[in-house]
Amino acid sequence: MKNKLTSLILAGAVSLMAMQAMAADKVTLQLKWVTQAQFAGYYVAKDKGFYEEEGLDVDIKPGGPDISPVQVLAGGGADVVVDWMPDALANREKGLPLVNIAQPFKTSGMMLTCLKESGVSKPEDLKGKTLGVWFFGNEYPFLSWMSKLGFSTQGGADGVTVLKQGFNVDPLLQKQAACISTMTYNEYWQVIDAGIKAEDLVTFKYEDQGVATLEDGLYVLEDKLKDQAFKDKMVKFVRASMKGWKYAEQNPDEAAGIVLDNDASGAQTEKHQKRMMGEVAKLTAGSNGALDEADYKRTVATLLGGGSDPVISKEPAGAFTHEITDAALK
């Protein structure tokens, strides 16, 4: 009798868990890049049960060099994506109605890292140099900066030569470029790990040059926000995600470990992810998830200031909403 009762209790528990799983709202998140601490908040939220507490079943899809989050979203492969605002606004102007619903990253981690021996010590010294630049939407802050400096990106003594940089630091190590694109939390440390000393490098943070644009925001398609059920789901998603981000900030080593546990490629190392998490925490610090309109306006002004070939040609309308974060932060 006792065994039968135990079996009934277990069966009931399994049935309840199955019903809860069936009732959970499914959300697919497409990341901008591969599994790494840049996205720790989302992995932490899933690992610590923050999504589950909100009744969500979240599938986190890693990105990569051949994956465009915007195209995945447009094709229906994700509900929400992580993207940089320059790319999102450029795509919006081209007809894909992306809307920023939350902004976990408060500050930019993008910078140009230069070999001191190349003779670069200040922005004006970039003239005449070859510079490694990321494309696929990541080039926009760079182009705005060069426009502000008055440098052509077509080469020549009075301009700069743009080297289309892959997602590695080889052009600097092989001295094919005087400077390359790096993130404070990733590629800069790859240069250091390759044996180049910090004192032999000169770095220019986009934040310090007045051309920093917002990175790693959460974007959805505008028409989806007409559906109240979808909006409710996004409120829960943003609330749980920000809980994950704040936990990651306060527990960086644990967060790095959670990221490693989710790295199916096995390409990441504990040392690199812990260091990355420490740097990423500096960028999410100060954000509760709500987009700061001053940061938005600065980003738009930077993108409009692209000289004869600006990233966007007019002030965007409807490119962000506070509706989701207003509800999530109550």
For each residue, the residues with C-beta under 8 A, 3 or more apart:
1: 4 5
2: 5 6
3: 6 7
4: 1 7 8
5: 1 2 8 9
6: 2 3 9 10
7: 3 4 10 11
8: 4 5 11 12
9: 5 6 12 13
10: 6 7 13 14
11: 7 8 14 15
12: 8 9 15 16
13: 9 10 16 17
14: 10 11 17 18
15: 11 12 18 19
16: 12 13 19 20
17: 13 14 20 21
18: 14 15 21 22
19: 15 16 22 23
20: 16 17 23 24
21: 17 18 24 57
22: 18 19
23: 19 20 55
24: 20 21 52 55 56 57
25: 55 56 57 233 236
26: 56 57 58 59
27: 51 56 57 58 59 79 80 233 237
28: 58 59 61 77 78 79 80
29: 42 58 59 60 61 78 79 80 81 82 237
30: 61 63 67 69 72 73 77 78 80 81 82
31: 34 35 39 42 60 61 62 63 69 81 82
32: 38 39 63 69 81 82 83 84 216
33: 36 38 39 62 63 64
34: 31 62 63 64 263 265 267
35: 31 39 43 62 259 262 263 264 265 268
36: 33 39 186 259 263 268 273 276
37: 40 185 248 255 256 259 273 274 276 277 280
38: 32 33 183 185 186 216 276 280
39: 31 32 33 35 36 42 43 60 82 259
40: 37 43 44 244 245 248 255 256 258 259 277 280
41: 44 45 104 241 242 244 245 246 247 248 255 284
42: 29 31 39 45 46 58 60 241 244
43: 35 39 40 46 47 60 244 255 258 259 262
44: 40 41 47 48 50 244 245 247 248 255 258
45: 41 42 48 50 51 58 240 241 243 244 245 247
46: 42 43 50 51 58 60 244
47: 43 44 258 261 262
48: 44 45 244 247
49: 52 53
50: 44 45 46 53 54 240 241 243 244 247
51: 27 45 46 54 56 57 58 236 237 240
52: 24 49 55 56 57
53: 49 50 240
54: 50 51 236 237 239 240
55: 23 24 25 52 236
56: 24 25 26 27 51 52 233 236 237 240
57: 21 24 25 26 27 51 52
58: 26 27 28 29 42 45 46 51 237
59: 26 27 28 29
60: 29 31 39 42 43 46 262
61: 28 29 30 31 72 77 78
62: 31 33 34 35 264
63: 30 31 32 33 34 67 69 82
64: 33 34 67
65: 166 167
66:
67: 30 63 64 72
68: 71 72 136
69: 30 31 32 63 72 73 78 81 82 83
70: 73 74 81 83 87 88 91 96 98 137 219
71: 68 74 75
72: 30 61 67 68 69 75 77 78 81
73: 30 69 70 76 77 78 80 81 98 219 220 221
74: 70 71 96 221
75: 71 72
76: 73
77: 28 30 61 72 73
78: 28 29 30 61 69 72 73 81
79: 27 28 29 220 224 230 233 234
80: 27 28 29 30 73 101 218 219 220 234 237
81: 29 30 31 32 69 70 72 73 78 218 219 220
82: 29 30 31 32 39 63 69 216 217 218 219
83: 32 69 70 87 88 98 137 216 217 219
84: 32 87 88 137 138 213 214 215 216 217
85: 88 89 100 213 214 215 217 296 299
86: 89 90 137 138 140 141 213 299 303 311
87: 70 83 84 90 91 136 137 138 140
88: 70 83 84 85 91 92 98 100 217 219 319
89: 85 86 92 93 98 299 300 303 311 312 316 319
90: 86 87 93 94 137 140 303 311 312
91: 70 87 88 94 96 98 137
92: 88 89 95 96 97 98 316 319
93: 89 90 312 313 314 316
94: 90 91
95: 92
96: 70 74 91 92 221
97: 92 221 222 223 318
98: 70 73 83 88 89 91 92 219 220 221 222 319
99: 219 220 221 222 225 318 319 320 321
100: 85 88 103 217 218 219 291 296 319 320 321
101: 80 218 219 220 225 234 238 320 321 323 324 325
102: 217 218 238 241 242 289 290 291 324 325 328
103: 100 106 214 217 218 287 289 290 291 292 295
104: 41 216 217 218 241 242 245 284 287 289
105: 108 109 214 215 216 217 283 284 287
106: 103 283 284 285 286 287 292 295
107: 207 212 282 283 286
108: 105 141 205 206 207 212 213 214 215 283
109: 105 183 184 185 215 279 280 283
110: 138 141 181 182 183 184 205 206 212 215
111: 181 182 183 184 188 203 204 205 206
112: 126 131 142 179 180 181 182 203 204 206
113: 172 179 180 181 182 187 188 191 201 202 203
114: 118 120 178 179 201 202 203 204
115: 118 120 172 175 178 179 196 200 201 202
116: 120 121 199 200 201 202
117: 200
118: 114 115 129 178 179
119: 125 178
120: 114 115 116 125 126 129 178 179 202
121: 116 125 202
122: 125
123: 126 145 149 204 209
124: 127 149
125: 119 120 121 122 129
126: 112 120 123 129 131 149 151 160 178 179
127: 124 149 151 157 158 159 160
128: 156 157 158 159 160
129: 118 120 125 126 160 161 177 178 179
130: 160 161 162 163 176 177 178
131: 112 126 142 160 161 162 163 177 178 179 180
132: 163 165 171 172 176 177 179 180 181
133: 138 139 142 162 163 164 165 181
134: 138 139 142 165 167 181
135: 138 139 164
136: 68 87 139
137: 70 83 84 86 87 90 91 140
138: 84 86 87 110 133 134 135 141 142 181
139: 133 134 135 136 142 143
140: 86 87 90 137 143 144 213 303 311
141: 86 108 110 138 144 145 206 211 212 213 302
142: 112 131 133 134 138 139 145 146 181
143: 139 140 146 147 153 306 309 311
144: 140 141 147 148 211 213 302 303 305 306 310 311
145: 123 141 142 148 149 206 209 211
146: 142 143 149 151 152 153 160
147: 143 144 150 151 305 306 307 310
148: 144 145 209 210 211 305
149: 123 124 126 127 145 146
150: 147
151: 126 127 146 147 158 159 160
152: 146 155 156 158 159 160
153: 143 146 159 160 162
154: 159
155: 152 159 160 161 162
156: 128 152 159
157: 127 128
158: 127 128 151 152
159: 127 128 151 152 153 154 155 156
160: 126 127 128 129 130 131 146 151 152 153 155
161: 129 130 131 155
162: 130 131 133 153 155
163: 130 131 132 133 171 176 177
164: 133 135
165: 132 133 134 168 171 177 180 181
166: 65 170
167: 65 134
168: 165 187 190
169: 172 173 180 182 187 190 191 194
170: 166 173 174 176
171: 132 163 165 174 176 177 180
172: 113 115 132 169 175 176 177 179 180 191 196
173: 169 170 191 194 196
174: 170 171
175: 115 172
176: 130 132 163 170 171 172
177: 129 130 131 132 163 165 171 172 180
178: 114 115 118 119 120 126 129 130 131
179: 112 113 114 115 118 120 126 129 131 132 172 204
180: 112 113 131 132 165 169 171 172 177 187
181: 110 111 112 113 132 133 134 138 142 165 187
182: 110 111 112 113 169 186 187 188 190 191 203
183: 38 109 110 111 186 187 188
184: 109 110 111 188 205 279 282 283
185: 37 38 109 188 189 275 276 279 280 283
186: 36 38 182 183 189 190 276
187: 113 168 169 180 181 182 183 190 191
188: 111 113 182 183 184 185 191 192 203
189: 185 186 192 193 272 275 276
190: 168 169 182 186 187 193 194
191: 113 169 172 173 182 187 188 194 196 201
192: 188 189 196 197 198
193: 189 190 272
194: 169 173 190 191
195:
196: 115 172 173 191 192 200 201
197: 192 200 201
198: 192 201
199: 116
200: 115 116 117 196 197
201: 113 114 115 116 191 196 197 198
202: 113 114 115 116 120 121
203: 111 112 113 114 182 188
204: 111 112 114 123 179 208 209
205: 108 110 111 184 208 209 212
206: 108 110 111 112 141 145 209 211 212 213
207: 107 108 212
208: 204 205
209: 123 145 148 204 205 206 212
210: 148 302
211: 141 144 145 148 206 302
212: 107 108 110 141 205 206 207 209 298 302
213: 84 85 86 108 140 141 144 206 298 299 302 303
214: 84 85 103 105 108 217 291 295 296 299
215: 84 85 105 108 109 110 283
216: 32 38 82 83 84 104 105 283
217: 82 83 84 85 88 100 102 103 104 105 214 291
218: 80 81 82 100 101 102 103 104 238 241
219: 70 73 80 81 82 83 88 98 99 100 101
220: 73 79 80 81 98 99 101 224 225 230 234
221: 73 74 96 97 98 99 224
222: 97 98 99 225 318
223: 97 226
224: 79 220 221 227 230
225: 99 101 220 222 230 231 321 323
226: 223
227: 224 230 231
228: 231 232
229: 232 233
230: 79 220 224 225 227 233 234
231: 225 227 228 234 235 323 324 327
232: 228 229 235 236
233: 25 27 56 79 229 230 236 237
234: 79 80 101 220 230 231 237 238 324
235: 231 232 238 239 324 327 328
236: 25 51 54 55 56 232 233 239 240 328
237: 27 29 51 54 56 58 80 233 234 240 241
238: 101 102 218 234 235 241 242 289 324 325 328
239: 54 235 236 242 243 328 329
240: 45 50 51 53 54 56 236 237 243 244
241: 41 42 45 50 102 104 218 237 238 244 245 289
242: 41 102 104 238 239 245 246 288 289 328
243: 45 50 239 240 246 247
244: 40 41 42 43 44 45 46 48 50 240 241 247 248
245: 40 41 44 45 104 241 242 248 249 284 287 289
246: 41 242 243 249 250
247: 41 44 45 48 50 243 244 250 251 255
248: 37 40 41 44 244 245 251 252 255 277 280 281 284
249: 245 246 252 281 284 285
250: 246 247
251: 247 248 254 255
252: 248 249 255 256 274 277 278 281
253: 256 257 274 277
254: 251 257 258
255: 37 40 41 43 44 247 248 251 252 258 259 277
256: 37 40 252 253 259 260 270 273 274 276 277
257: 253 254 260 261 270 273
258: 40 43 44 47 254 255 261 262
259: 35 36 37 39 40 43 255 256 262 263 268 273 277
260: 256 257 263 268 270 273
261: 47 257 258
262: 35 43 47 60 258 259
263: 34 35 36 259 260 266 267 268
264: 35 62
265: 34 35 268
266: 263
267: 34 263
268: 35 36 259 260 263 265 272 273
269: 272 273
270: 256 257 260 273 274
271: 274 275
272: 189 193 268 269 275 276
273: 36 37 256 257 259 260 268 269 270 276 277
274: 37 252 253 256 270 271 277 278
275: 185 189 271 272 278 279
276: 36 37 38 185 186 189 256 272 273 279 280
277: 37 40 248 252 253 255 256 259 273 274 280 281
278: 252 274 275 281 282
279: 109 184 185 275 276 282 283
280: 37 38 40 109 185 248 276 277 283 284
281: 248 249 252 277 278 284 285
282: 107 184 278 279 285
283: 105 106 107 108 109 184 185 215 216 279 280
284: 41 104 105 106 245 248 249 280 281 287
285: 106 249 281 282
286: 106 107
287: 103 104 105 106 245 284 290 292
288: 242 325 329
289: 102 103 104 238 241 242 245 325 328 329
290: 102 103 287 322 325 326 329
291: 100 102 103 214 217 295 296 320 322 325
292: 103 106 287 295 296
293: 296 297
294: 297 298
295: 103 106 214 291 292 298 299
296: 85 100 214 291 292 293 299 300 319 320
297: 293 294 300 301
298: 212 213 294 295 301 302
299: 85 86 89 213 214 295 296 302 303
300: 89 296 297 303 304 312 315 316
301: 297 298 304 305
302: 141 144 210 211 212 213 298 299 305
303: 86 89 90 140 144 213 299 300 306 310 311 312
304: 300 301 310 311 312 313 314 315
305: 144 147 148 301 302 310
306: 143 144 147 303 309 310 311
307: 147 310
308:
309: 143 306
310: 144 147 303 304 305 306 307 313
311: 86 89 90 140 143 144 303 304 306
312: 89 90 93 300 303 304 316
313: 93 304 310
314: 93 304
315: 300 304
316: 89 92 93 300 312 319
317:
318: 97 99 222 321
319: 88 89 92 98 99 100 296 316
320: 99 100 101 291 296
321: 99 100 101 225 318 324
322: 290 291 325 326
323: 101 225 231 326 327
324: 101 102 231 234 235 238 321 327 328
325: 101 102 238 288 289 290 291 322 328 329
326: 290 322 323 329 330
327: 231 235 323 324 330
328: 102 235 236 238 239 242 289 324 325
329: 239 288 289 290 325 326
330: 326 327
